[in-house]
Amino acid sequence: MAKYGHEAKEKAYELWYIQRLPFTKVIARMREEYPTLAYNTLTKWSKDRRLAWDIRYDEYCRTLERQADKKRVKEMVPIVTAIEEIREKVYNQLVSCLEKNADVVTEKNIGLVLASFVRLGELEYRMKGKSSDTPYKKVINVLILALEKNPNIGPLIKAHKNEIVDAIIEEIKTK
């Protein structure tokens, strides 16, 4: 019959692997309840394949990571929602300005305006993951609206708008 039962082994596992106490402290704590416990016994338990302490600890760590990931995702939802709302508002204002040929977006500032909009889209895309290409479609549409205003290439852009958008989205997905 075994000198130490399942309860002793589980307590040692909890102290050493889960609480991450140093080996000597585990021995000291275990000897409070099991005074004859030897160093070699604890070492033997940790290497015993039937007890599978390493495998159990790896699974424990993966479970903690999954829980932390779920928590981070839950915390990010309001941030992503706010970014989406800001991007949508900026998009609507840009489209309105470009459609009206308003002086708000000019040849001098169009680069900065679009760069800011692109950054918003990239931030949203990174936070949401590759599950949504909406931010990039919005950026592409704004760029195309801006290019359509050019008398030299505008008609060509209008004629092939869908093909251009699809080609750009495919190019983004490959990177």
Backbone bond lengths (Angstrom), bond angles and torsions (degrees), N, CA, C in turn:
res aa  C-N    CA-C-N  psi(-1)  N-CA   C-N-CA  omega(-1)  CA-C   N-CA-C  phi
1 M - - - 1.453 - - 1.528 109.25 -
2 A 1.313 115.59 141.65 1.467 120.93 -177.58 1.525 110.61 -68.05
3 K 1.302 113.80 143.54 1.456 120.12 -178.55 1.535 111.17 -71.49
4 Y 1.349 115.81 -36.96 1.470 120.94 -179.60 1.521 108.55 -119.44
5 G 1.288 115.91 135.97 1.456 120.64 -177.73 1.533 112.68 -87.47
6 H 1.295 113.15 -174.97 1.465 122.46 -179.00 1.532 111.18 -58.74
7 E 1.311 116.22 -38.65 1.461 121.24 -177.93 1.537 111.36 -61.26
8 A 1.321 116.66 -41.96 1.468 120.76 179.23 1.524 110.98 -64.72
9 K 1.316 116.25 -42.31 1.473 120.68 -179.73 1.528 110.79 -66.12
10 E 1.313 115.93 -39.39 1.469 119.48 179.11 1.527 111.27 -67.19
11 K 1.326 115.95 -38.24 1.467 119.34 178.04 1.528 110.28 -64.57
12 A 1.324 116.77 -42.52 1.466 121.05 177.92 1.532 110.57 -62.71
13 Y 1.318 116.37 -43.02 1.480 120.68 177.90 1.531 110.15 -59.90
14 E 1.302 116.57 -46.91 1.472 121.81 -179.23 1.531 110.89 -59.62
15 L 1.317 116.33 -45.79 1.473 119.66 -178.41 1.526 112.37 -67.63
16 W 1.307 116.07 -44.42 1.468 120.39 -173.01 1.521 112.39 -82.22
17 Y 1.309 117.73 -48.52 1.460 120.62 -173.88 1.529 113.42 -88.62
18 I 1.316 117.07 -44.01 1.466 119.58 -175.15 1.530 111.55 -84.42
19 Q 1.329 117.07 -48.92 1.458 119.71 179.50 1.527 112.04 -81.37
20 R 1.325 117.11 -11.96 1.474 124.35 176.88 1.528 112.87 59.00
21 L 1.335 116.75 35.87 1.459 120.39 176.15 1.527 109.50 -72.43
22 P 1.327 117.65 149.32 1.464 119.90 176.15 1.536 110.22 -63.84
23 F 1.313 115.64 153.98 1.457 123.24 -176.92 1.535 111.52 -50.89
24 T 1.332 116.88 -47.11 1.470 120.10 -177.05 1.526 111.97 -64.84
25 K 1.334 117.52 -35.36 1.475 120.22 178.05 1.525 110.87 -71.47
26 V 1.332 116.17 -35.11 1.466 119.30 177.18 1.528 108.80 -62.29
27 I 1.320 116.57 -46.45 1.470 120.99 178.78 1.529 109.91 -59.05
28 A 1.327 116.48 -46.82 1.473 120.25 -178.85 1.523 111.07 -60.17
29 R 1.335 117.23 -46.31 1.471 121.34 -179.84 1.528 111.59 -65.84
30 M 1.326 115.90 -40.56 1.463 120.00 -179.98 1.538 110.50 -66.51
31 R 1.320 116.93 -36.93 1.473 120.57 -178.04 1.527 111.85 -69.45
32 E 1.339 117.45 -16.76 1.466 119.39 174.30 1.526 109.69 -62.43
33 E 1.316 115.91 -37.49 1.461 121.46 -178.21 1.533 112.14 -100.79
34 Y 1.334 115.69 -30.53 1.467 121.63 -178.42 1.536 108.06 -127.10
35 P 1.320 118.32 82.07 1.469 122.79 -170.75 1.529 114.95 -59.83
36 T 1.307 119.08 -24.40 1.470 120.13 -176.25 1.526 113.08 -96.58
37 L 1.326 117.94 6.82 1.465 120.82 -178.15 1.535 110.34 -63.17
38 A 1.319 115.47 128.02 1.472 121.04 -177.96 1.535 110.22 -98.15
39 Y 1.328 114.33 156.91 1.469 120.48 176.51 1.526 110.14 -56.63
40 N 1.321 115.24 -44.66 1.470 120.17 -176.94 1.523 112.43 -61.92
41 T 1.320 116.68 -32.86 1.463 120.12 179.60 1.524 110.25 -64.60
42 L 1.310 116.34 -45.49 1.466 120.12 179.32 1.534 110.94 -63.83
43 T 1.325 116.78 -41.55 1.456 120.85 177.92 1.524 110.23 -63.08
44 K 1.325 116.20 -42.18 1.469 120.97 179.48 1.529 110.71 -62.52
45 W 1.318 117.27 -42.59 1.464 121.04 178.60 1.529 110.89 -61.01
46 S 1.316 116.49 -42.04 1.469 119.45 -176.89 1.527 111.66 -66.53
47 K 1.335 117.02 -25.04 1.474 120.73 -179.14 1.529 112.83 -97.82
48 D 1.323 117.05 -5.52 1.462 121.49 -177.80 1.535 109.90 -70.59
49 R 1.317 115.74 117.84 1.478 120.48 -177.87 1.527 112.26 -65.01
50 R 1.301 116.42 -29.43 1.469 119.47 -179.97 1.528 111.22 -68.11
51 L 1.317 117.20 -32.35 1.473 120.66 177.52 1.526 111.35 -78.96
52 A 1.331 116.49 -29.01 1.484 123.62 173.60 1.525 113.09 53.13
53 W 1.313 117.26 46.01 1.453 119.57 -178.47 1.523 112.43 -62.53
54 D 1.317 117.91 -40.99 1.473 120.42 179.93 1.527 110.91 -62.99
55 I 1.314 116.55 -44.31 1.470 121.03 -179.68 1.520 110.17 -65.00
56 R 1.326 116.29 -44.39 1.468 119.92 178.54 1.522 111.55 -62.24
57 Y 1.327 116.01 -39.90 1.465 119.33 -179.91 1.536 110.78 -66.84
58 D 1.316 117.46 -40.78 1.471 120.39 177.12 1.523 110.82 -59.82
59 E 1.321 117.08 -43.80 1.466 120.86 178.55 1.532 110.73 -65.02
60 Y 1.312 116.64 -39.17 1.469 121.98 176.80 1.528 109.95 -59.16
61 C 1.335 116.57 -45.74 1.471 121.01 179.71 1.525 111.15 -64.45
62 R 1.332 117.32 -41.91 1.479 120.41 178.38 1.528 110.65 -62.67
63 T 1.318 116.92 -39.32 1.464 120.56 178.37 1.527 110.55 -63.10
64 L 1.327 116.67 -43.77 1.470 120.43 177.59 1.526 111.23 -61.64
65 E 1.333 116.82 -40.89 1.468 120.56 178.77 1.516 111.17 -63.61
66 R 1.337 116.71 -42.84 1.471 119.83 178.90 1.527 110.73 -62.15
67 Q 1.323 116.90 -41.77 1.463 120.51 179.01 1.528 110.96 -64.51
68 A 1.333 116.21 -40.44 1.469 120.04 179.25 1.530 109.99 -66.76
69 D 1.335 117.22 -39.63 1.465 120.89 178.59 1.530 110.62 -62.26
70 K 1.320 116.83 -44.12 1.460 120.72 179.06 1.528 110.74 -60.99
71 K 1.322 115.39 -40.86 1.465 120.15 179.66 1.529 110.62 -64.57
72 R 1.349 116.80 -44.11 1.477 120.48 179.63 1.525 110.80 -62.93
73 V 1.324 116.64 -42.65 1.469 119.85 179.44 1.519 109.92 -61.70
74 K 1.327 116.06 -43.92 1.465 120.23 179.75 1.532 111.39 -60.96
75 E 1.345 115.95 -39.17 1.464 120.39 179.59 1.526 111.95 -71.37
76 M 1.331 117.67 -27.09 1.466 121.30 -177.24 1.526 113.30 -80.95
77 V 1.322 118.25 -21.02 1.463 121.20 -175.84 1.528 112.41 -53.68
78 P 1.343 120.44 -49.11 1.466 118.85 179.69 1.534 112.75 -64.46
79 I 1.332 116.39 -32.85 1.468 119.81 179.44 1.523 110.01 -68.02
80 V 1.327 116.72 -46.56 1.470 120.71 179.54 1.519 110.24 -63.09
81 T 1.317 116.71 -40.22 1.468 120.77 178.80 1.525 110.41 -61.66
82 A 1.311 117.01 -43.39 1.469 120.85 178.86 1.530 110.68 -63.76
83 I 1.322 117.08 -41.95 1.471 120.57 178.66 1.518 110.27 -63.40
84 E 1.335 117.04 -42.87 1.470 120.57 178.09 1.523 110.64 -59.39
85 E 1.328 116.40 -44.08 1.468 120.65 -178.77 1.528 110.97 -64.30
86 I 1.328 116.52 -43.00 1.471 120.19 178.79 1.520 109.97 -64.12
87 R 1.349 116.01 -46.10 1.463 119.50 -179.69 1.529 111.15 -60.63
88 E 1.310 117.13 -42.05 1.457 121.18 -179.67 1.533 111.13 -64.58
89 K 1.327 115.82 -40.21 1.470 120.38 178.97 1.536 110.21 -65.43
90 V 1.328 116.03 -46.03 1.474 120.32 178.39 1.523 109.81 -62.38
91 Y 1.330 116.78 -42.44 1.463 120.97 179.17 1.540 110.66 -58.82
92 N 1.313 116.13 -49.14 1.472 119.67 -179.19 1.527 111.45 -61.82
93 Q 1.325 117.33 -39.81 1.462 120.26 178.67 1.531 111.05 -66.95
94 L 1.331 116.60 -41.44 1.468 119.86 178.20 1.519 111.18 -62.83
95 V 1.317 115.95 -46.89 1.472 120.04 179.78 1.517 109.90 -60.02
96 S 1.314 116.39 -44.60 1.462 120.65 179.36 1.533 110.76 -59.31
97 C 1.324 116.34 -46.37 1.469 120.68 -179.58 1.528 110.91 -63.89
98 L 1.324 116.89 -43.87 1.464 120.16 -178.20 1.525 111.87 -68.04
99 E 1.328 116.54 -37.55 1.467 120.04 179.48 1.526 112.05 -69.13
100 K 1.328 116.81 -32.08 1.462 121.01 -178.87 1.522 112.20 -89.18
101 N 1.338 117.15 -2.44 1.462 121.64 -173.11 1.521 110.62 54.50
102 A 1.319 115.88 36.37 1.457 120.86 -178.34 1.518 110.63 -65.92
103 D 1.307 115.42 153.59 1.462 120.57 -178.79 1.528 112.33 -78.98
104 V 1.329 116.83 -1.60 1.459 119.78 -179.11 1.525 110.49 -65.32
105 V 1.328 116.11 -43.11 1.469 121.16 177.31 1.522 106.37 -104.84
106 T 1.317 115.62 111.45 1.461 120.97 -177.45 1.528 109.69 -116.34
107 E 1.325 115.70 175.38 1.468 120.42 177.83 1.525 110.72 -60.64
108 K 1.323 116.60 -30.00 1.469 120.24 -177.70 1.531 112.43 -75.10
109 N 1.336 117.92 -34.68 1.462 118.70 -175.38 1.523 114.12 -109.61
110 I 1.324 118.54 -2.45 1.462 120.53 -177.69 1.526 111.55 -57.93
111 G 1.328 117.22 -36.96 1.462 120.85 179.63 1.516 111.70 -62.84
112 L 1.329 116.42 -45.36 1.470 119.98 179.07 1.524 111.55 -67.64
113 V 1.318 116.07 -41.39 1.460 120.04 -179.89 1.525 109.84 -61.66
114 L 1.327 116.22 -48.95 1.462 119.97 -178.70 1.530 111.41 -67.79
115 A 1.326 117.59 -37.27 1.469 120.41 178.85 1.535 110.30 -62.10
116 S 1.320 116.72 -41.21 1.463 120.41 178.05 1.524 110.69 -64.27
117 F 1.316 115.16 -42.52 1.459 119.92 179.20 1.528 110.74 -64.62
118 V 1.327 116.61 -40.73 1.464 121.16 178.01 1.533 109.80 -62.05
119 R 1.321 117.86 -42.40 1.472 120.82 179.26 1.533 111.45 -61.87
120 L 1.326 116.15 -40.96 1.464 119.64 176.69 1.530 110.15 -60.77
121 G 1.329 115.71 -44.75 1.461 120.63 178.81 1.516 111.99 -62.34
122 E 1.331 116.70 -42.09 1.467 120.63 179.63 1.527 111.03 -64.51
123 L 1.328 116.70 -41.48 1.456 120.68 178.98 1.525 110.11 -61.32
124 E 1.321 116.04 -46.52 1.467 120.02 178.77 1.521 110.51 -62.02
125 Y 1.320 116.64 -43.37 1.465 121.70 -178.57 1.523 110.83 -62.25
126 R 1.341 116.77 -43.17 1.478 120.66 179.72 1.522 111.14 -65.83
127 M 1.330 116.63 -40.51 1.460 119.59 -177.27 1.526 111.95 -73.10
128 K 1.328 117.49 -32.82 1.459 120.83 -179.62 1.516 111.57 -85.95
129 G 1.310 116.40 -19.55 1.456 119.40 -174.49 1.509 109.74 86.22
130 K 1.296 115.72 -175.55 1.457 120.57 -174.99 1.522 112.43 -81.89
131 S 1.318 116.69 15.52 1.456 120.25 -178.42 1.524 112.17 -77.39
132 S 1.304 117.84 -14.99 1.459 120.04 -176.27 1.521 110.31 -136.32
133 D 1.333 115.75 128.99 1.463 119.08 175.56 1.530 110.73 -106.09
134 T 1.342 117.17 11.29 1.459 122.03 179.81 1.526 113.29 -55.65
135 P 1.344 119.59 -46.12 1.466 118.25 -179.65 1.526 112.19 -58.38
136 Y 1.322 116.69 -41.10 1.463 119.15 -179.27 1.526 111.57 -70.83
137 K 1.315 117.26 -35.84 1.466 118.99 177.05 1.522 110.43 -62.74
138 K 1.324 116.50 -38.95 1.464 120.39 178.48 1.533 110.28 -64.70
139 V 1.333 116.60 -44.00 1.464 120.56 178.92 1.525 110.01 -61.68
140 I 1.320 116.45 -45.47 1.468 121.06 -179.16 1.527 110.34 -61.94
141 N 1.333 116.63 -42.25 1.466 119.65 179.49 1.527 111.81 -62.65
142 V 1.333 116.61 -39.66 1.466 119.48 177.93 1.527 110.15 -65.91
143 L 1.313 117.08 -42.65 1.469 120.01 177.65 1.522 111.04 -60.49
144 I 1.315 116.11 -43.83 1.467 119.91 -179.93 1.515 110.91 -65.38
145 L 1.333 117.06 -40.80 1.470 119.37 176.67 1.527 110.94 -59.98
146 A 1.329 115.76 -40.10 1.464 119.24 178.67 1.530 110.64 -66.55
147 L 1.320 117.17 -41.83 1.473 120.99 -179.17 1.530 111.87 -69.41
148 E 1.331 116.56 -31.32 1.464 119.97 179.31 1.526 112.14 -62.63
149 K 1.320 116.96 -22.71 1.469 120.86 179.97 1.526 112.03 -72.94
150 N 1.317 116.45 -18.35 1.468 120.40 179.68 1.527 108.91 -75.54
151 P 1.346 117.55 124.57 1.467 119.89 -176.72 1.534 112.83 -66.60
152 N 1.318 118.73 -24.85 1.461 120.64 -178.03 1.525 113.17 -78.21
153 I 1.343 116.70 -44.15 1.466 118.82 -176.27 1.527 113.27 -110.09
154 G 1.320 118.04 -9.27 1.460 122.55 -178.40 1.518 114.31 -51.89
155 P 1.358 118.39 -50.76 1.465 119.16 -179.09 1.540 112.63 -61.96
156 L 1.325 116.56 -37.81 1.464 121.18 179.23 1.534 110.26 -66.28
157 I 1.311 116.53 -42.43 1.464 121.98 178.89 1.528 109.97 -62.63
158 K 1.330 117.00 -46.31 1.468 120.99 -179.86 1.524 111.06 -60.40
159 A 1.323 116.62 -41.30 1.461 121.24 -177.02 1.541 112.04 -66.29
160 H 1.317 118.11 -30.85 1.477 121.62 -174.53 1.530 112.79 -119.90
161 K 1.320 117.12 25.44 1.468 122.00 -174.65 1.536 112.13 -55.32
162 N 1.326 118.18 -51.00 1.471 121.08 -176.58 1.528 111.76 -62.43
163 E 1.316 116.79 -41.72 1.466 120.86 179.41 1.535 110.46 -63.69
164 I 1.329 115.77 -40.33 1.468 120.28 -179.56 1.526 110.15 -65.53
165 V 1.342 116.40 -46.55 1.469 120.35 179.63 1.527 110.23 -59.65
166 D 1.318 117.58 -47.44 1.470 120.75 -179.63 1.523 111.78 -61.67
167 A 1.323 117.39 -41.86 1.469 120.96 -179.89 1.522 111.22 -64.65
168 I 1.336 116.96 -40.56 1.464 120.44 -179.89 1.530 110.41 -67.56
169 I 1.328 117.74 -42.89 1.467 121.51 179.20 1.537 109.22 -61.48
170 E 1.314 118.39 -43.64 1.468 121.27 178.63 1.525 110.53 -62.03
171 E 1.313 117.23 -40.15 1.462 121.47 179.06 1.530 110.71 -64.39
172 I 1.325 116.54 -40.71 1.471 121.32 178.53 1.531 109.92 -64.22
173 K 1.328 117.26 -42.82 1.464 121.15 -177.46 1.520 111.99 -65.23
174 T 1.310 118.33 -27.89 1.474 120.56 -179.10 1.510 111.76 -79.00
175 K 1.301 118.68 -13.14 1.477 121.77 -178.80 1.495 112.46 -99.66
